[in-house]
Amino acid sequence: MKIEERRISIHEVADDYFDDGEHGVTGLNGRLNIRPEYQREFVYDAKQQEAVINTVMRGLPLNVMYWCKTGENEDGEETYEVLDGQQRTISVCKYVDSQFSVNVDGHTQYFHTLPKDKQEKILDYKLLVYVCDGTDSEKLDWFKTINIAGERLYDQELRNAVYSGPWVTSAKKYFSKSDCPADGLGSGKGYLSGSSIRQDYLETAISWMANRDGFNGQNAIDDYMAKHQNDANAQQLWSYFRSVIDWVDATFPTWHREMKQVQWGLLYNKHGQRNDLDGAELDKEAARLLGDDEVTKKSGVFEYLLTGNERLLSLRSFTDKEKAVKYAEQDGRCAICGKEFPIEKMQGDHIVPWSEGGKTTLDNCQMLCTTCNIKKSNH
């Protein structure tokens, strides 16, 4: 792969800057694709944008940017796409386009309100750009290994680059845009955590469907994306995701904030076809358990109601102080077998189990040896 160092002015990069939302962002008189399909949405906040402009105004160096050659236009001029540096590039272009203001010498200034000499200083500022020319696999491999400046790329953003193609482009329209359909079904209803533009929703949806389709292990998402990379669209993923949300609505009709922490797709894959689930009854039980002080892991309530596994609830346990009091009362002997043990070889046990209404209180505590505690738990 050939790599060439260039100095390119902001004036050149911002020439004919155009942001067409989900359809792309271009600059350099249409020759620079600032936001390729695998790149993230613009995520810099006002403070970060102002930091970029202040750096430029002071003549200090911005971090290196990376472009890739993509071919030539009809006039025989080279065309490029931004490999790294999208956020900084869009920041300077938006400022030159007077889309936001910054504080200059104690005054709010848009680009068009700056004195002529300050405007020219910004436009003449040279960006340090490394332009690479090579195969797609070489460029994508470089994309994964270069030092990403500013906002670091997340795993799903890197996957979008590695498996770029029609499927990723389609999937991002459903899951990765501001106000995308997934915002309404997932975040809007409170079933997803994270952010669409950070690719959290897309990553979650793929992980759920990969599990359904038998892709397991650390690379399940990668394996799924590799298989579907050249699919014409991601309609199947979107339809599956909608089915998951519809099932959650029917199974637990009342929303609770703890629902954001649940891997609903994994539960749907196991329980989505059951016909013995009574939504009204499950809803009632969920409310009761969420209000139970003995349950310390509230997000585990929903899976518990589907499986009956009490470990999902992380039920309250006796404190060291409570166990020490009971150990002393029992003269260091197991409450069942009567044998004497050091305290570190004994465990605090609920006399009346939680499932039968028992609470984690001192009068419901007994100290058992490990063997007796296991035997009691198995009965």
N, C-alpha and C positions, 0 to 999 in steps of 0.2 A: 504494500500500500504506500502511495506517495503522499507526503505531508509537506505543505508549503506555508511558510509564515507570511502574513500580509498585514498591512496597516490600512484600515478602511475608515473613512470619516463618517461621523454621524449624519452629515449632509447626504452622503451617498446612500447609507442604509435607510434613512427616513424618506428618501425620494419615492413619491407615489405610495406611501404607506397606506395599507387598506386592511381593515378588519371586518370580515364578513361573518362574524360569529362562528357557528359550527362548520361553516363552509371554508374557513381558513383565514390566515393572516399572512400578508405578503409585504415585502419592501424591496429596496434596491431596484426601483422602477419595474416591479413585477418579477424580478429574476431571483429573489430570495424567498423561499417558503419558510416563514418564521415559525410556523406551528405545523409540523408534519403530523400525520394521523396518529402516530404513536406517542406524541408529546402530550403533556398535561395541559389543562386549561390555565389561564392566567391566574396566579394565586398570590402575587405580591400585594401586600396591603399598603395603605397610604404612607406609612412610616418607611417601609422598604423602598418604595418608589422614590421618595424624597431623598433617601440615602444615596441611591444611584445618581440622581441628578446633582446632589451636592458634591459627590465625588468628581463628576464630570466638570462642574463649575470651578472646582479647586485645581483642576488639572492633574488630579491623582489617578493612578492606574486602576481600571476595573480589572477583574480577573479575566483570564484568557477565555475567549469564545472559540467554539469549534463548529465549522461548517463542513458539509460534504458536497462534492460536485454531483449534480444529477443529470447533466447533459447540456444541451444548447437550445436556445429559442430560435424562432424563425429567422432572426437576424444574425444567427451564428454566434451570439453572445452566450457565455457560460451561465448556467443556472445552478442554484445551490439550495440546500435546506439546512436549517440550524440543527446541529447535533446537540450542542449544549450552549446555553446562554439565552434561551428564549425569554426568560423573565426580565433580564436586563435589557435585551433588545427592545422588547415591547414597551418597557418603562421609558426609554429615551425617545422612542418614536411617538408614544402617546403625549409626552411632554412637548415635543416639538410641534405636535398637532394641537397643542393647547387644550388637552382633555383633562388636565388636573394642574393644580398650582403648588408651589413650594414657597417656603419662607426664605426670602433673600434680604439680608441686612435688616431684619425685623419687619419686613413688609411681605404681604402675600403677592406673589408674582406668577402669572401665567407666562408662557414663552413669548406670546405676542405683546405683552406689556413690558418686557425687558428692554433696557437700552440696546441700541444696535450693536455696540461692541460686545456686550454679553451674549447676545444671540449668536454672533459670529464665532465667539469663543467655543460655544457649545457645538455649533455645526462643524467647526474645524477639528474638533476633538477626534483623535485617531483611536479606533478600537483595535486591540490586538486579536487577530483572528488566525487560527490554524485551519487551513483548508485541506481536507483529505480527499484522495481519489483512489478508489479501490472497489473490490467486489462488495455486494450487499452484506455478505457474511463477515467480511473484514471490518466494514464500517459499523455494523451492529455489535461486533465483539469489542471494538474500540469504545463504542458508546457505553458498554457495560463496565469498562475498566478505567476510563479517565476519571480524574478527580472532579466530581460535580460540585461547582461552586454555588454558594448561596443556599437556595432551597434544595435539599437533597432529594434524589429520586427514590421513590418507594418501590418495593418488589414488584407490584403490579404494573407500575409505569415502565419498569425495565422489561417485563414480560410483553407489554404492548409493543415495545420496540422489537424484541426478538421475533415475535410472531405476527408482525404487522402484515396487514392484508385486508381483504374485504370483510372478513368476519370481525376483526377487531374494530374496523371503522363502523360497522353496523352495531356492534355491542356497545360502543361508546355513546352512540346516539340514545340508547335506552338507559344507560347506567352512569355515564360520566360527564354529562353536561349540566350546567346550572339549570334548574327547573326541568330536568329530564323526567321521563315517565316514572323512573324508580323513586324519585323524590316524593311523588304523591303516594305510591303504594308502600314504600318502605319507610323512609324518614318521616313522611307526612303522617302516617299512621303510627309511627313510633316503634317499628319493628327492626330497624337497622341503626347501628351506631356508625360514626365516622362521617365522611363527606364524599359526595359524588365526584367532585373535581380532583380529589385525592385518590380516586379509583377504589375507594373502600367498598362501595356497593357492588362494583363489577367483580372485584376479587371475591367477595362473599358469595355472590350468585354463582360464579364459576366453581368455587369450592364445593358448594352444595350439589350442583349438578354433576360435577366430577365424581363425587361420592356415590350418587345415584347410579352412574354409569360404570361403577366398578374401578375407578381410578383411585388408588390409595397411596399412602406414604407421603413423604416430604415433597415430592415432585408431582403430585396429583394435578395441580392446576396447570403446570407446564405441559404435562402429558395430554391433558384435555385440549389445551389451546393448540398444541402441535397437530393433533388429529383434525381439528376443525379450522385450521389457519386459512385454508383456501375455500371454505364454504362461502356461498354467495351472500349470506346474511346470518344474523344471530336470532332469528325469529324463534327458533326452538328454545333457546335459553330464556328469552323473554316470556314465552308461554309457560314454561316451567316455573319461573319466578312468580308469575301471577297466580299459578295454581297453589304455590306454597302460601302466599298471602291470603288467598281465599280460604284455604284450609284453616289457617290460624284464626281468621275472623269467625269461622263457624265453630271451631273447637273451644276457643276462649273469647267469647263475644265482648267482654269488658277489657279495655286497654289498661295496663299498669306499666309504670315507668321501668320496672324490672324486665319487661319484655325485650328491651333493646339489647340485653346481654345474652339472649338465648339464640342458639344456632338452630333456627326454625327449619331450615332446609333439611338438616340431618334428622330431625324428629319427623318431618314429613316423609322422608325416604323410608323410615321404619314403620310409621303409624298412619300414614296418609290414606291407606286403603281399608282401615278398620271401620266396621259398621256398628261397633258397640260403644262408641263414644257419645255421651250425652252432654252437649255443649252447655246447657243450663246448669246441670249438676256439677260439671267441671268448673264452671265459672264461679259457682257458689263455694266450692272447696278451695279454689285458688284464693279467693278473698279471705277465707278463714285462715289459711296457712300463712298468707302474707302478713296477717295481723298477729300471728303467733310469735311471742318473744323467744320461744325455744328454737325457732328456725333462724339460723344466722346467715344462711345463703339463700336469699329470697329468689334469685334468678333460677334456682334449682327446683322451685315449686312446680313449674309446668312440666318438666320432664318426670319429676316424681309422680305426678298424677297420671302419667302415661305408663310408668314402669313399676311404681311401688318401691323403688330403691331409696331407702331412707338416707343413705350416705350422700345423696345429692343435696340434702337439706343442711348438712353440716350442723346438726343439732347441738345445742349448748352442752358443754361438758363441765364437770366439777372442777373448781379451782384447786390449786395446790394446797391452799389454806384449808378448804373444806375437806379435802382428802386426809390432811394431817389430823384434823379434829376427829374424823371417823376412825382413822388408824389407831389413835390413842384410845378411843372409847372401846375398840375391839381388842385392845391389848396386843396389837400387831398380828392378830389371827384372822384368817380368811373366814368370812361370815357363813360359808357353806361347808367347807371341809374341816375347818377348825385348826388347820395347821398354821404354824407361825412363819412369817416371811418378813424380810426387810421391806420397807415401804416402796422402794423403787421396783420391787418385784410384784407389786399389787396395783390394781386398777379400780378407779371409782365407778360404781355401777348403779344404775337406776333400779331401785326395788320394784317400783311400778313403771313399766316401760312408757316412753312417750306415746306410743301408739295406743296405749290404754288410758291416757290422760295423765301420766306421771310428769312431774315437773323437776327441774334441776334445782332442788332445794335440799338443805342439809338433812331434813327428816326423811328424805327419799333416797338417801345415799347409803351405800354399803361398800366396804372394801373387799374385793375378791382377788384371789390369786389368778394368774393368767389362765391356768387350766380350767378352773371353775367358771371364769368369765366367758371363755370360749364355749364351754358346754352349755351354759345358760343361753348364750346368744344363738346357739344352733337349735334351741327348742322353741 
